[in-house]
Amino acid sequence: MNFSFPIPPPSRLMIRLLLTLPLIFAAAALRAENWSNWRGPSHNGSSPEIGLPATFSKTEGVKWAVALPGASAATPVIWGDRIFLTAADPQSKKQAAICLDRPTGKTLWREEISEYTSDGQYSNSCSPSPVTDGKIAVFFFGTGDLVAFTVSGKKLWERNIGPFAFQWTFSSSPLLHEGRLFLQVLQRDVAVRDRGKPTGNESFLLAIDPATGKDLWRTLRASDAVAESREAFSTPLPFTQNGRAELIVVGGDCITGHEPATGRELWRWGTWNPTKIGHWRLVPSPTVGAGVILACGPKNAPVYAIKTGGRGAIPTKQLAWQSHVQMTEAATDAAPSPQERDLTSDVSTPLFYEGKFYIINGNKRRLYCVEPTTGHVVWSGDLGGKSVFQASPTAADGKIYVMNFDADVSVIQAGGTEFKPLHTTRMKDDLDDTRHRSSVAISQGNLYVRTGTKLFCLGK
């Protein structure tokens, strides 16, 4: 027998729901952003993601937590459902390239590269962050080993671009941008601690074909710095304005812009070290926003803002601004405020987010919100804790995330007119003695926090 029943017409509520669902799914898709390099999708520490947690702990808000084979200062990079990271395994004494399944944390593949090195200061040669474009993943190590894999784990090529003449373990993350792989090596001209060649060590920029590992160009990067001040642990920054593409490079007591197609130098400013102090190695990478490029001088030197679009040798008088720390030639009659006087960053790379720069004075454990065009400090605040900050701040969803040596992760409200801390929690295990330097990565609606023993995936 056949039965038939009248089907009622859809209600207005049902119609609205059916019309709204595609918008909900589209919004969710827009929120899902990759974190392809150590400073995120915009190379400035920020992400457009929303819906991120403001509070969490080792047991709350944890989607998964996986044990890692060893420590690293490298920031995890994420593309789609894959996470790429490095680790120095104390059991095998090897440095490893690792790929995890993003939804579960399960290890998809792992490749041991070579023996890692350490300088005895809680750093090791796994400190450079990987980079990916969703097709390949490139791993670079302080030993000079450079290896490319498909995202499924097939090794494409490997080479070594060392040895390097550095006082400490070398770390500069590779940059994969618009079909080229870029690296910078800004080093001493003579060997140090039996590292590098006795003489003739060159500082250079290198562009590589990511498909083959072969050089596209190699250009020398000149510097008047001396001794350790020639050394830089920064990473090149890609930037385009008015159709002109640049690679921005900081180190060797100066900052330069280069043509990505050839490596040719376009402009140069320097120096923050006119007396040629010999121990001012440079760690923070440059950051660009609102028409200015930030370069952070080391060892309590000022932060300098260079206007974008420069050509040739840029005189100091044409700087957009510089902070008041140790100001001499550019000193003004007006006394700097305590906030402005301490605006410096020795290790952490500044963040640019929603029209403001955020700069950490790691030794004084203070975060500064800074107007980009004037250098005016909007607010600053004490991040608390007892250890210094060397990880770089990251931001999304109106929140800034930063971690100190003790793996205390702090959440600060971005913007506004005053410092507003939202949350702080310690993420490390009791037996974890690592000095934590890895930045918090943001992708696919989650936070990724690396301690000395684990990787946490945190979310709502």
N, C-alpha and C positions, 0 to 999 in steps of 0.2 A: 504494500500500500504506500502511496505517496502522500506525505503530509506537507502542507505549505502554511507558512505563517507570515503575516505581514511584517515587513522590516520597517521599523520607525525611521523617519528621517534623522540625520545627525543633528545633535543639539548644537547651539551656538558655542557652548563651551568646548565640545569636541572639535568643532571646526577650527576654533582658535588654537586649540592644542596641536592639531595637525599642521596648521600653518606656522606655529611657533617652533616645532621640533627641528625643522631644517636649520632655523636660525641658531638654536641652541647648539646643534652639532657643528655648525660653521664657526660659532664663537669658540667652541672647544678646540677646533682645528687651528684657529688663529692663535690660541694660547700656547699650543705645542711648538716650542722653539728649540732648535739645536744649540749646543754649546760646543762649537767646533774647534775652538782654540782656548788658551788659558784665560783670555779676557772676554770671551763671549761673542755673540753674533755681531756686535757693533765695534768690537775691539776696544771697548772703553769700560768694561766691567759690568755693563747693564744688560738687561733682557726685558722684552715686552711682556713676559709671562705675567699672569694674574692668578689669584686663588692660592697663593703660597702661605705656608704657616708662619705665624708670628711667635708661637710658643711650641716647644718640643723638648725632648730630653733623650737619654739613651734608651728609655723604655716607652716614651709617649710620642705618638706621631711617627713611629718607625714603620715603614712599609717593609723594609728588610735591612739586615746588617750582615755583612759577610767578612770573614777573616781574610786578611791580606798576608802574603808571604813575607813582607818586609816593608820598611819605611821608605818614604820618598816625599820631597817637597813639591812634587809635580801636582798640578791641578788635573783632575779627571776631565776628559772631553767626551761629549755625548752627541751621537747622531742617530735619530730614530730609536731603535730598540737595542743599540749597542753602546757600551761604555768602554773607552780605551784609557789605560793607565799603566804606569811603570812601578816596579818594586825592586828593592835590593834584598835578595833572599840571603839571610845570614847562614842558612843551612848549606846551600849549594855554593855560596859565595858569588852567585851570578846575578846579573841585572836582567830583568825580564820585561817583555812586552806582553800585556795582558788585555784580553777582551772579555767583558762580562755581558750577560743578557740584562738589559735594563729593567724589564718588568720583574725579574726574580733575583737578580744578583748572581745567578749561576755562571761559572766560568765556561765560556764558549771555546776559547783557545788561549794558549800561553806558549811563548817562545823565549827560551833563554838565549841571550845575545853574547855576553862575554862576562868576565869577572868585573865586578864593580870596584870602584875606588872610593876612599873616604879621606877627608883631611883631618879627622879627629875632632871636628867642631860640630858634630851632629849633622853634617851634610854628607851627601854621597853623590855619585855620578848619575843617579836616576832623577836628579832635580829638574831637568828640562821637561816641560809638559809636551805630550804628543799633540798632533794636529790631524784633522780629518776633513774630507769634503763629502763623506758619505759613500765614496767609491773606494778610496784608499785611506790607510792610516799610516802616518809617518812617525817614527820614534827616533829621538836623538838623545845621546848620552854624553856626559862630561868626559868620557874616554875618547870621544871622537866618533864612535860608532853611530852610523846613520842607516836606518833600515825602513823599508816600505813594504807594507802588506796590503792585500785586498782586505776588505772588511770581514771576509769569511776566513781569513787567516793564511792565505797563500802568500808566501814571500815573493815579492817582485824583484827586489834588488837590495844590495847592501854595500856599504863602503865605509871607509874611515877617513875623516878629514883632519885628524890630529897629526902630531901632538901639539899641545897648547902650552903657552908660557904664562901660567897663572899662579899667583900665590896660594889661592884656595881652589877648591874643586869647581871647574868651569860649568856654568849653567846659562844657556840662552835658548829659549824655545824656538823651534822652527815656525815659519809662517807659510801657509799654503793659501795662495791668493791669485785668483783669475788665471789659473793654468800654470803657475810657477811656484816652485818651492824656494823660499828665501831663508838664508841663515846669515848671521853676522858673527864675526870673530874679531873682537877688539882686545888685543893682548899686548904683553910686553914685547919689546924688541930684542931682549936677551933672556936667556933661560933663568928660571928661579926655582929653587928647591929641586933641581934636576928635572925640571919640567920644561918642555920645549927644546928648540935647538939652541946651541951655545950663543949664536948670533944670527941675525937675519930673520927673526920671526916677524911676519907681516900681519898687520891688521887689515881685514878685507870683508867685503860683502860678496855673497855667492848666490847665484840664481841657478836652479837645477830643474831639469825636465822631470816632473814627478812620475812619469810613466817609465822612464829608463834609468834615472839616477845620474844622467850625464849632465855636465856643466852647460848652461846656456851662456853665462858670462861670469867673470870673476873680476872685481875691481878693488884696488887698494883704497883704504880709507885713512887719509892722513890725519895726524894728530901731533900737537906740540907738547903733549903731556909727558911726564917722566915717571919711570918706575911703576909702582902699583897703580898710579892714577891713569895709566893707559888701559887698565883692565875694566871691562864692562860686562855685567851679567844681565843686561837688558835685552829686550826683544824688539825687532823692527815693527813699526806701526804703519799699516797702509792707510792712505788718505787721498781723497779726490775732491777738488774744488774747482768749479768753473771749467770742468773738462780736463784739468791737469791732474794726473795721477802722481802720487809720491810714495816713497818709502821714507819714513822718518826714523832716524837713527841717533841715539844718544849715548855718549861715552867718550872717554879720552878728553875730558874737560870741555866738550863742545857738543852741539846738536846740529845735525845736517839733514837736508832733504835730498832724495835721489830719484832719478828716473827709473821706474821699475823695468822698463824694456831693455835698458843698457847699464844701469848702475851709475850713470853720470851724475855728478853732484850738481844740484840746482841752487842750493843756498846753504849758508852756514852762519851760526852764531856761536860765540864763545869768547870769554870763558868765565866760569864761576871760580876759577883758580888762577888768578893773575900772578901770584907769587910762586906758582909751580910746586905746591906741596906734593910730596911724593907718595902719600898713602891714601889718596882719595879715590879708591875704586868706586865705580858707579853701579848701583843695583836697580833703581826704579826705571821702568820703561816709560816712554813718553805717553801722554794722553792728550787728545784733541777734543775741543768742544766750543761752540759759540764763537768761532773765528779765532781761537787762540790755541797754541800748543804749549803744554806744560812740560818743563824739564826740571827735575828736582836735584839740586846740588847735594852732595853727600855730607856726612859728618856735621850736621847742623847748619849747612849752607842754605841760602834762600831757595825758594821756589821761583822759577822764572817763567813768564808768560810771553811767548813769541807770537806775533800776529801771523796768521796764515797768509799764503800767497807771496812770500818773500822770494827775492832773487839775489844771487851773489852774496857778498859779505854783508851781513846785517849789523849795523852799529848798535851798541848797547842802548843808546838814547832812543832808539826806535822800538824798544821792548814795550809791550802793552803794560806790563807791571812786573814788579818783583816783591817778594815778601820782605819784611823788615829784619829778618834774622841776619845778624852780622853785616848789616848794610854799611858801606863805607862811601864809595864814590856817589851812590845814588841816595845818600842820606837826606832827609827832609827836616825842616824846622819843627814839624809836628811830631811829638813823641808817640811812638807806636803803642797801641793798646797791648795788654798782656796776651790777648788772643793772637794778634798779628805778630808779636815778637817771637812766638813759639811755632809759627807756621813753617814747618820743614818736614821732610820725609827722607830718611836715610835708606830705607829698604822697600817699603810698601809703594806700589804703583797707585797713583790717584785714580779715582772713579769719576766719570762724568755721567750724571743721571738727571733727567728732567730739568735741564737748564742750569745745573749747579755742579761744581767740582766738590768732591769730598776727599780730604787729604788726612792721612793718619800720621801723627808724630808718634812713632812706635815706642820710643824710649819713655816718653811722658804719658803714653797711653791715652792720648786725646784725639778725638775726631773733629775735623773742621768742615763746616759748610761754607763754600767760598763763591762769591759772584765771579763769573768767568772773565768779564770784560774789565773789571776794576781791581780785583784781588781783595775786595772788602770781605771780611769775615762776618757772615750772617750770624753764625752761632758756633760754639765749640762746646765739647763736653767730655767729662772723664769716663772712659770706658771701664774703669775698675780693674780688679784683679791685681796680681802681684808680678806678672811676667810681661815682657815686651810683646809688641805686635810686629810681625814681619810678613804675615800673609796680607794680601791686598783685598780691599773691600769690594764687594759685589752688591748689586741691587736689582730689585724688580718688585712690582706690586706695591709700591710705596714704602718699601722696607730695605734697609741696608744690613748686610750680613758680613761679619768679620770675626776671625778667630785669632787668639793669641798663642804663645808658646805652649801654654798649659791645656790647649784645646777647649778653652772657654769660648763658646760661640755667643756673640752678642748680636741682638737685633735692635736697630735704631729706626725710628720713624724718619723717612726722608722728607726734605723740604721744610716748610714752616719757618717760624721766626725764633725758635728755641730748640735746644737739644732735648729729645724725648726718647729715652731708652724704653724699650718694650719688653725685653727678656734677655736673660743670660743663663746659660747652662753649661756644665762641664761634660764633654763628650768622650774623654779618654778613659781607658781602663786604669785600674789602680797600679798595675805593673808597667804601664806605658811610660817610658822615660824619654820619648821623642820630643825634640823641639819642633812644634808643629808650625809649618810654613805654607801648607797647601791652602789655596783660596777656596771658598765655598762655590761650587758650580750650581747652575740653575737651568733646568731643562724639563720639558714634558710635565709641568705642573709640580715638580719636586725639587728639593734641595739635596745636594750630594756633598757630604762632609767626610773628609778623609782624616783619620787619626793615624797614629803610628802602627796600629794593629788592625783597624777595620775601615770599611767604607759603609757609611750609612746613607740610605735613601729615605728622606723625610718628606712627608706630605700630609695634607688633610684627609 
